[in-house]
Amino acid sequence: MVGLFDSIKLVGVLILAIPAALAGLEFLLVRGEPVIGAALLVLATALVVGQHYLSLPTSVRGLLLNGVLGSGSADSESESRDD
């Protein structure tokens, strides 16, 4: 299931990044405006790279959930031993 959610997030980012990249290429190559073209290409690249590196990895999510759920179960185990 995690792969499906990651794919959906990637498609959502690509929906925004591809038009920005194409517009950047047009400004850069056709219109002769390198500053705007390069800025749009950097923006498109930053969207895709940022989505990949800034999203929380699954293993970290699992560790956080395990830590939260594990601490609750440890308390219940110690209470059951006291009885």
C-alpha positions in Angstrom: 0.0 0.0 0.0 2.9 2.4 0.7 4.1 2.1 -2.9 0.7 3.1 -4.2 0.6 6.2 -2.0 4.1 7.2 -3.0 3.2 6.8 -6.7 0.1 9.0 -6.2 2.2 11.7 -4.5 4.7 11.5 -7.4 2.0 11.9 -10.0 0.6 14.9 -8.2 4.0 16.6 -8.1 4.7 15.7 -11.7 1.4 17.4 -12.7 2.8 20.6 -11.4 6.5 20.1 -12.4 6.1 19.1 -16.0 4.3 22.3 -17.2 6.8 24.4 -15.3 9.7 22.5 -17.0 8.1 22.8 -20.4 7.5 26.6 -19.9 11.1 26.9 -18.7 12.4 25.2 -21.8 10.3 27.5 -24.0 11.5 30.6 -22.2 15.1 29.3 -22.4 15.3 28.1 -25.9 12.5 29.8 -27.9 12.0 33.2 -26.4 15.6 33.8 -25.4 14.9 34.7 -21.8 17.4 32.6 -19.9 16.7 33.9 -16.4 13.0 33.0 -16.4 13.7 29.8 -18.2 16.3 28.7 -15.8 14.2 29.7 -12.8 11.3 27.6 -14.0 13.6 24.6 -14.6 15.0 24.9 -11.1 11.5 25.1 -9.7 10.4 22.0 -11.5 13.5 20.1 -10.4 13.1 21.3 -6.8 9.5 20.1 -6.8 10.4 16.6 -7.8 13.6 16.3 -5.7 11.9 17.9 -2.7 9.0 15.5 -2.8 11.4 12.6 -2.9 13.8 13.7 -0.1 11.5 15.7 2.1 8.8 13.0 2.5 9.1 11.0 5.6 10.5 7.5 4.9 8.3 4.5 5.8 10.9 3.1 8.1 11.0 6.3 10.2 7.1 6.3 10.3 7.2 2.7 11.5 9.8 3.5 14.2 7.7 6.4 15.4 4.5 4.4 15.5 6.3 1.4 17.1 7.8 3.7 19.8 4.4 5.3 20.6 2.5 2.0 20.5 5.3 0.1 22.2 5.4 2.4 25.2 1.7 2.0 25.8 2.0 -1.8 25.6 5.0 -1.9 28.0 2.9 -0.1 30.6 0.0 -2.5 30.3 2.4 -5.5 30.6 3.9 -4.2 33.8 0.4 -3.6 35.2 -0.6 -7.2 34.4 2.5 -8.6 36.1 1.6 -6.7 39.3 -1.8 -8.4 39.5 
